[in-house]
Amino acid sequence: DRVAAQRAIADAFAQVNAVVAPVRTAWPTFADEFQVIYRTLDDACAATGLVRLALADAVDVRFGIGVGDSREVGPGATGPVLDGDAWWRARNAIEEAEKRGARSGTRTWVEGAGSVPANVSLLLRDHLISAMRPREKRITLQLISGRTQREIADSEGITQAAVSQSAKKSGAMTLAQGYEVWLAARA
């Protein structure tokens, strides 16, 4: 259902904007492609993981992150048309994510300055998220949002012990701790 998928993606980005403020919010560019601009590579990496978690069972997405300069070359139907090395690197990165994803669950790739350490982390993060079931993704996002296991249990209609077990087994606790480190570094 293409309409529902587009809406889910736009809603996920809107939800993530409250945590990671973009320079330019996501806008659809062509078919099922979106663009968004973040201040830093760390922000872009954090946001992409949160978007995947926010989508839970709706759809999954791939991300190409290009580090560099970007410039507007004209208006588009839904937002500006961009060019520059960041745009071209993002295009190459999404193609690389597509190639790698078939065998590893990779959904995000970076090209440009800082790409090697970012890609190592993203490979591990994407592996965890790709292996999660929808409930585990929802639990992870709620843990990152600071909700208690009791609150999560109530929202999911399960016991607190089931939340704890799921969070440990799925890697949700590890991802939540990673986001805690990222948020602390931003403060």
N, C-alpha and C positions, 0 to 999 in steps of 0.2 A: 504494500500500500504506500505508494510514493508520497501522497499528500501527508499521511500520518508520519512517515519517516522524516520528511522535511520539517514538519511541525515539532517533532520530538527533538531533532537536532537543534533547531532554533531555541526551543525551551531549555535544553541542556546548557547551551552557551549562556543564556540569560541567567540561569541558576548559578553557573560558575562565575559570572561577572561580579557577583557579590563577594566572592573570595579573592579572585584575581582580576583586578580591573584592567581591561585592555586599553590600549591607546585608541584603537578603533574597533568597535564591536563587530562581531561576525556578520558577514553579509553573503548571501548566495551569489555566485558569479556565473556558473554555467552548470546546467543539469544538476548533479548532486554534489557539486563542489562549493565550498565556502572558503572565505578568507577572513583572517582576523590578525590584528597587529598587537603585539605585547611589547612592553618596555625592555624586558630582558629575556635571555634564553631560559633562565630559571623560571620566570613567570610562564613562558610558553610551555615548558615541560610540565610544570605543575598543572596548568589549565587543561592540557590534553588528557592527562590521567583522570582529572575530575570529570571532564566531559564524558569519557568512556564509562565511568562509574555512574554518572547521572542518567545515562541512557539505559542502564541495567539490561532489560530484556527487549527494549524497543528495536534497536539496530546497533550495529557496531560500525565504527568509522576508522579511517586511516588518517594520519597526519604527516605532512612534510613540513619541517621547520627550516626556514632559511635565515641565516644570520647575515646581516649586512644592511645595505642601504636600499630604500624603496622610495619610489616617487610616483606621483599620480600623473598619468599621461592623458587622461580624459575622463569624462563621465561615462558610467555604464548604466545599464537598466536598473540595477539594484544598489549600486555603489560605485566607487571610483575604479577605473582600470589602472592597475599598477604595473610598474616595470622596475628594473634595477636588479642588482645582484642578489638581494634577499628573495625576490620573487623567483628568479631562475634557480636559485639553490633550493627553495621550497619545492619547486616543480621536480627537480632531480631527486630530492629527498623522498617525496611521496612515491615516486617510481621505485626507489630502493626499498621503501617499506612494503610496497606491494610484492616485490620479488622475494623478500625475506619472509614475509608473513605466511606464505603457503607452507613453509616447513617449520616455523618456530613460534607462530602467534605474534610476531612483531607487527605492531600497528603504527609505530612512530619512528621517524628517522630525522636526523639533523645534518645539515651541511653548513659549513662555515666555521668561524672561530669558536672554539670550545666544543666542537662536535664529538671528539673522541670520548672524553669522560661522560658527556651527556648520553651518547649512544650506548655506552656500557650500562649505565643506569637504566636507560629506557628499555633495553633488551630484557633486563630482569623484571622491571615493573610491568611491561607488557605481557611477559610470560605469566606473571601472577594474575593479572586482570583477565587475560584470555582464558585461563583455566577456571575462573570463577563462574558459578551459576548466578542467575539474576539476584536471588536473595543475598548471596554473599557480596555481590556488588553493592546492593542497597545497604547492607550492614556496614561495609567499608566506608561508604560515603557518610553514613550517619556517625560513625566513630570519628572520622576526620572533622565532621561538623561540631564535635564536642558533646554529642549526646551520650548519656550513660547507657550501659548495657540494659538496665531495667527499662529505660525509655524506648530503646530499640526493640526490646522484647515485646513491649506493649504495642508498638506500631506494626510489628511483623506478626503478632498473634502467636508468639512462641514463648518459651521460658527463657529466663535470663541465662540459665546454664546452657541452653541450646545456642544462644548468641555467643557466649564465651567459647564454647567448643568450635563453632563455625568460624569465629574470628581467628582463632589460633590455627586451625587446620587449613584454612583457605589462604592465609597470608594477610588477612585484613589488618591484624594488629601491627604487622611489620609495615604495611603501607601507611597506616595511620601514624605510626611513629616517624616515618620518613617525612610526612607532611608536617608534623610537629616541628621537626628540625628545620624544614624550609620556612615555616611561619616565624619561628624564632629568629632566623637569620634576617628576615625582612624587617623585624621590629627595630 
